[in-house]
Amino acid sequence: MTLLVSGDRVSDTLVIDRPLGEGAFAEVHRVRHEYLGWQAMKLFKRVASLEETRRMLDEARLLSTLGHPNIVRLFDANTVRTREGLRGFFTMEYVAGGSLERLAAAHKSMVPRDLVAEVMTQIASGLAVAHAQDPPIVHRDVTLANVLIGYDGSGMRVRVSDFGLAKRADPFTHLASAQGTYAFMAPEVMRNQGYSCASDVWSVGVIAYLLLTNRFPFHGGGEEFSSFSFGRFNRSLLPPSSYNDEVDADLDRIVLATLEIDPQNRPATAQFLADALRERAESMAGAAAEAAQAARRGDGATGPNSVGAEGTSSAEPPKASTKRANRPPTERARRLAEEALALARSPGELDRAADLMEEAVNLSPYLRDLHLSKLTLWRRGVMM
């Protein structure tokens, strides 16, 4: 049983609505603020003293120093009386779409290349702000579960959440103690050699490789996460394109760079990774424009319509993504979308409709293709 249940009052303005998830150290609830609407509340489970509560709330204080659209916003931090005693909590923005785990599961195999590249870019942009602090702030737990996928008036907006394992790195070594989630840990962290900004970059690379190939890097077929060993890093890592022919040469190069065994050979901070991804996007946009001009001229020439020297075409959407998008939505996703469409026709319900549709599109690639433009308009306050 959770420490707090639906209807419990946290403060004069905050009431528990429903649970969103639970981990070893905390549970997360959706809460209703009397004036500010829906928020998410992280409630620490194992806090036995006021001093321990304050230590756990370091995460809230850390988050409050980082103002960036790709980092979850913090609203408040305090303590609350629960059935197990006093516990610390903080509230943050509620992202109805849920985590990257949900988006990945919806595709069942490989997530479309361009969607993965955009997710990588936004994660890197958020982490870059933390890495640019003096001394740097390292996240130390970048995983699918700690990346939230929402939508605003401009489209998809990725937020990095749960800096619970983050701490300011040593100002001289720029390293921090090794913690985090095993499957996403860099080799140097597993060897107790400390955590650096480059270790966060490794974790982003693991996410990208997993989304693009439906397998972990350096992971042999049939092995479970618990069997991960140092020996796996002696294997040669095949590029993502070996498993997914949508992946272009530049994206191969970028992902492989994040997964260099020696951290000295990786992008040193998330900013370098974000820059490389943006350069690739600009190159692809230029190649697509040239291909379109050639097609309009009717001369049959496609021009340099590749994203890199290897000549991978970007002139038309990959067919594999279309097949995934055509998969019918689950019953839950369909029901959420239908409820959202009905609510959107009621005065004053557009925000609620957008939240429901956000959940639906992250559960179904088909619904994402069908309703994403509508969702972004709703987020701007425009009814259709």
N, C-alpha and C positions, 0 to 999 in steps of 0.2 A: 504494500500500500504506500502511496506517495505521502510525503510530509504534509502537503496541502492538497485539498480536493476542490472540485467545482463549487463555487459559492463562498469559499473562505475569503475573508477580507484581510488584505495585506496591510492596508492603510486606509485613511479616510477617503482616498480617491482611487484606490486600486483593489480590484476583485479578481480572484482566480476564475478563468473561464473553462479551460480544458488542458490536459497534458499534451505536450508536443513531442517529448522524448525523455530518455533517461540514460545516464551513464553511471560509471562507477563512483564518481565524485559529486555529481550534481543531477538535478532534474530540471527540465525546462517546461514552462507552462505558457499558454497564451493567457494574457490578462487584459482586462478592460480598465482603462484609465477614464475617470469621469469626464475629463475635458479633452484628452489627447487621443482617445480611441484605443485601438488594439496595439498592444506591445507584447514582446516576449520577455519572460522573466526567468533568469537562471538562479536556481536555489541550491546552495551548497548542502550536501547531505551529511557529511561527516565533520562537523565542526563542534568541538567540545568546549571551547572557551572563547572569551571575547578576543583574546590575542590571536587565536587561530582564525577567528572570523575576519579580523582585520587583515591578516596575511592573505587569506583567500580573496579578499576584496581588492588586493593589489591588481588583479586583472581588470577590475572596473576602473581604477585610477589610471592604469596604463592605456586602456582604450580611450579614455576621455581626452588624452593628449593628441590623438591621431584623428584629424578631421579630413576625411577623403571619401568620395562616393563609392569606392570599392572596399571600404571597411565599415562594418556594421556600426551604426550610431548608438551611443550610450545615452540613456536618459537620467537614471538615478541609481544610487547604491545605498543600501541600508541593511538593517536586520529585522527579522520578523519572528514572532513566537509561533512555533509549530508544536505538533503533538509529541515531538522528540526534544523539544527545548528550543533555545534561541539559535537561529541560523542566519547566515549572511545571504544576501541576494543582490542582484542588480537587474535593471530593466534596460532593454535595448529595442531597436526597431523590429517590428514583426514582418517577416518575409514569408508571405503566404505560399510561395512556390516551393519552399522547402530546400533541402540540400541538393548538392550535385549527385548524391547517391540516387535520389529519385529520378533525376534527369537521365542518368546513365542507365538505370534499370528500365526506363521506358523504351530505350532503344534496343535493349536485350542483347545486342552484340556490339557493333561498333558505332560510335557517335559520329555524325557527319564531320568531315575535316574542317570546314569553315567555322562550324560551331565550336569545335575544340580549340581552334586557333583564337577565337574571340574570348572564350573562357580563360585560356592561358594568359592572354594580353591583360585582361581585367584583374586576374589574380596578381599578376606581376606588378601591375600599376599600384594596387593597394599595398602589397608588401614593400614596394620601393619606398613608400613614405616611411615605413618603420625602419627599413635599412638605412635611410638617410639621416636618422637621428644621431646625435653625438653624445654618448657612444651609440652604436646601432642597436635597435630592438629586433631580436630574432623571434619568430613565431614559435618554432619548434614542434608544431603539430599540424602542419598543412596536410589535410586529408580530404577525401570526398565529403565526409560528414561536416567538415568545418568550412565548407564553401557553400554559400546560399545563392540561389538563382531566383531573382525577381525581375520585374519589368516596370519601367517608368515610361514617360512620354516619348522617350527617344529609342526605346527598345529594351533589350535585355540588359540588366544591371547585376553584375556579380558582386557579392560582398564576402570578404574574408571575415570569418567570425572566430570566436573562442580563442582569444589570446591567453587562455588559462595557463599554458605552460611557458608563455613568453616571459622574458626578463631582460633587463638591460645587460648587454654583453660586457665583459671585462674591457675597460677602456684601453688597455695595452695589447691584449691578445685578440680582442674582438671575438672571443669564444664564450660560450655559456655551457652549463652542465648538460649532459645528454639525457633527454626525456623524449617523449613523443610516441607515436604509433608505429609499431615494429615494421609493418609492411612498407611504410613510406620513409623509413629512416635511411639516411645516407650511410655509406660504408664507414666513414670516419666516426660517425656517431655510434654505430654498433661496436666499434673498436674502442669506445670510451676516450676518443681523442678530442672531444669537445664539439660544440655546435657553432656554426658560423652562418653568415648570410648565404654562403654558397650551399650550405646544407638545406636551407629553405628552398633554394633554387632546385636542388635535387628532387625534393618532394613535389614541386610543380611538374618536373619532368616525369615523375612516376605517374601522376594524375593524367598527364597528356598521353603517355604511352598506353596506359590502361584504357582510356577512352577511345583511342584510335585503333587499338588492336584487340581489346577484350582480354588482355593478359598482362601480368606484371612483368616489368623488365627483369632480365636475368633469372626468370622463374621457369623451371622445367615443367613440362606437362604432367599433370596428375599430382604434383606436390601440393601440400597444404601450407598455409602461412606459417604454421608452427615448425615446419621443416626448413625454413629459410636458414641458410648457413653462409659463412664467409666464403666457402668454396664456390658458391654460385657466381661470385664476382670474377672468377677466373675464366668464365665463359665469354665468348665473343657475343656482343649484343647486336642482333639483327636490327636494321632500321625499321621503323613502323611500316614503311611501304612494302616490306617483305610479306606482311600480313594483310595490308589494306592498300589496294592500288589507287585509291583516291589521293593518297598522301604524296605531295610534291617534294622535289629535291630540297628546296629551302626549308620546308617544315621538318623533313628528315634530319637535316643538318642541325637545326635549332634544338630539336628534342634530344638528339644524341649528345649535343654539347652539354645539356643540363644533366646528363647521366654519365659524365666522365667519372671514373673511379677516383681519380686524384682531384680533390677540390680546387687545387691550383689551376686545373685545366677547364673548370666550369666558368660560366659567367659569375663574376665575383659577387654581384648583388642582383636583386630583382630588376633594378633599373636597366642593366645591360640586357637582360632577357626581354623586357618590355620594348626596348629600342629595336632589337633584332626582329621581333614580331611585327612591329609597325613598319619597318623597312620592307619586310616581306609583303605585307598588305599593300603598301604603296606600289611595289613592283607588280603585284598581281593586278591591281587596278589599272596601271598603265598598260600592261599587256592586254587586258580585256578591252580597253579603249581602242588600242591599235587594231585588234582583231575585228572589232565592230566597224571601224572605219574601212578596213579592207573588205569586209563583207558588203558594206554599202557601195563601195566602188565596183563591186562585182568582178574583181580581177582574179578571184580565186585564191589570192594570197592571204595568209593568216597573219603574217608578220611575226614578231617575237612574242607569240601568245603563250609563253611559258613563264613560270615564276622563278626559274633558275636556269643555270647553264645546261641542265639535263633535258630541258625541253618538255616539261610536263604541262599539258594543255589545261587552260582554265576558261576556255571559251564557252562551255556549257556545263550545267549542273551535273555532278556525277550521278550515274544511273542507280548505283547502289543506294544512295540516299533516298531516291524516289521510291524504291521498293520498301524501305523502312517506313517512310511517311505514309504509304498506302495501307499499312497494317491497321485494322480497325481498332478503335479505342476500347479500353476496358470499360466495364459497366460503371465503375466509380467515376472514371474520367468523363464518360458521356453524361452521367447524371449531374456532375459538377458544372459542365458546360451548359446543359439545358437550364439548370437553376440560375446560372449567371445571366444567360440571355433573357430569362423571364424577369429577373430582378432589375436589369438595366432599363427596362421599360417603366419602372416605378420611380416616381420623383424621390430624390434624395437617397437612392440606393446604389448609385453608380460605383462608389468606393467598395461596397460589399460585393457587388457584381464582379469588379476587377479582381478582388482577392480570390473569389471562387474560380474565375477563369484562369488566374495565374496558377492555381493548383492543377487545373485541368490540362493546360498546355504543357506543363512539366511532366505530366503522367502519360502524355500521348503525342508522339511526333505528328500524327495525322491532325490532331486538334491544334497543334502549334502552327502548322502550315495554314490551317483553315481560319484560325481566329487571332493570330498574333497581331495583325494590323489593327483589328478591332480593339484588342486589349490595350495597345499603346495609345489609341485615341481615348479610350475610357480613362487612362491614367492622366491624360491632359484635361479631363473634364468634358470631353466631347461625346455626345450621344449620337448613335447612328440610327 
